[in-house]
């Protein structure tokens, strides 16, 4: 799953550790999400969206098979 987390974080001039602290996760978690190596829980995804005042869909881009649903 791709995401726009790094772009949003940088638009607010935040360091990864600052965002992690605000969300209650580690800097390493933020790094892993930004690199697409970790998909956050739905709870964390909602926290991220709420923090940036946007929707989950505007941050996380699911690129699964069109025939999955």
C-alpha positions in Angstrom: 0.0 0.0 0.0 1.4 3.4 -0.9 0.9 6.5 1.2 1.4 10.2 1.4 2.6 10.3 5.0 6.0 11.7 4.3 4.6 14.4 2.1 2.1 15.5 4.7 4.6 15.3 7.5 7.1 17.5 5.6 4.3 20.0 4.7 3.9 20.6 8.5 7.7 20.8 9.0 7.7 17.9 11.3 10.5 15.5 12.0 9.7 11.8 12.1 10.2 11.6 15.9 7.9 14.6 16.4 5.1 12.9 14.4 5.7 9.6 16.2 5.4 11.3 19.6 2.2 13.1 18.5 0.7 9.8 17.4 2.0 7.7 20.3 4.3 5.5 18.2 8.1 5.3 17.6 10.1 7.2 15.0 10.9 3.8 13.5 7.1 3.1 13.0 6.8 6.4 11.1 9.8 5.5 9.0 8.4 2.1 8.2 5.0 3.5 7.3 6.5 6.2 5.0 8.6 3.5 3.2 5.6 1.3 2.7 7.1 -1.5 4.8 4.4 -1.4 7.5 0.7 -1.0 7.1 -0.7 0.7 10.2 -3.6 -0.7 12.2 -7.0 0.9 11.4 -6.7 2.7 14.8 -3.4 4.2 13.9 -4.6 5.1 10.4 -7.5 7.0 11.9 -5.1 8.8 14.3 -2.9 9.8 11.4 -5.9 11.1 9.3 -7.3 13.0 12.3 -3.9 14.5 13.0 -3.6 15.9 9.5 -7.3 16.8 9.2 -8.0 14.5 6.3 -9.4 11.1 5.5 -7.6 7.8 5.5 -8.2 7.4 1.8 -6.4 10.7 1.1 -3.3 9.3 2.9 -3.3 5.6 2.1 -3.6 4.4 -1.5 -4.6 0.7 -1.8 -3.4 -0.8 -5.1 -4.9 -4.3 -4.8 -6.4 -6.4 -7.5 -9.5 -4.7 -9.0 -11.4 -8.1 -8.8 -10.9 -8.6 -5.1 -14.2 -7.2 -4.0 
